[in-house]
Amino acid sequence: MNKETIDKILFFLFSSITGFIEIGSVIYSIQIGLSINKILFIALAYQIGCFFPSNIQISKKITIFTSLVSILLFFYISFVKFDYLIFWISTLLISSNLQILRSFLKANISTGLKRFFRIIGFGLSPFYSLPIICLFCALLSLSLILNKNSLQNKLNIYKLRIQEIIMVSHQMHYFSYSYIVILIIMLIGHYNAFYASIAFVLGWITYTLVSYILKKEKYLLYFISGHIFLMFVLFAMSQIEYVSIKAFLWIMTGFGGGTVFCIEKILNSNNDLKKKPLEFSENIGHVLGLGLGIAIFNITKNFNSVILTSSVLAFITVVLMLVYHNSNQIKLRRAKYDYSEGN
């Protein structure tokens, strides 16, 4: 096999591992009886790691060092003594190192294929255990050492325009409540980890299918209607107490949330697409959304209030898109007027 094929295979493997760790660490934290705040902060550690290397770059030597440290830390909490702070730091380290390695391996791979392998990881997440993560850390470290790519220490921060803030709002709606769904299914519904992971996977399948179902170039209509649908589904989800119905509604949210692909399409058609700031806005939305979800839960002590907040964020996303579209139409009219005046 040539290098390109090997890199693709490794990229798919580590994409599955990212899904496995993202959801597996939450499920594992529930199973060992951590508090809700501690569980959500583990999820936050993983999401902070996603800022690497697009926004926080560190050198190859530091990356390899942190990957080796993560092996030692996971080994300690696996076989010596479990410590929450070490678990949190270890999750942050493995998340950041995974993102760095995947950036080294990234090739011309479709978004759908990337999501497919990530979904596989979600499905396998109930098998999460600390000794398994030790092995993954060792594999990750070896892959980083053998990889020829390198990075320089650098911080990439971008000024966000309204078009990127739309993405922030969309991501905030999702991450404010997504992990809450697993908590509801396992803690309130008393369903096992496999039921929770299946529900999560089905929600991601509906999310992924949307871009393949919606073929016509009516991206603004798709996005607005999808997020209005999302707003009502989330509102209903916040009002219904039956966990099985909540799980079903979670799956339905994928049909609305999946219209996120329209943001890039709309911006591209308006010559407003800047990929690096848009990616930065996604990561900002992940952390802000999860942070807001944690804050709302601690204020209200109620999962449903977090889901209701997510519904409000879906509505705000619609408003922001309409404001952007309206301002863009005004610019186009002015440009046409100036052109006609000049002639």
Buried (B, 14 or more C-beta within 10 A) or exposed (E): EEEEEEBBEBBBBBBBBBBBBBBBBBBBBBBEEBEBEBBBBBBBBBBBBBBBBBBBBBEBEEBBEBBBBBBEBBBBBBEEEEEBEBBBBBBBBBBBBBBBBBBBBEEEBEEEEBBBBBBBBBBBBBBBEBEBBBEBBBBBBEBBEEBEEEBEEEEBEBEBBEBBBBBBBBBBBBBBBBBBBBBBBBBEBEBEBEBBBBBBBBBBBBBBBBBEEBEEEEBBEBBBBBBBBBBEBBBBBBEBEEBEEBBBBBBBBBBBBBBBBBBBBBBEEBEBBBEEBBBBBBBBBBBBBBBBBBEBBEEEEEBBBBBBBBBBBBBBBBEBBBEBBEEBEEEEEEEEEEEEEEE
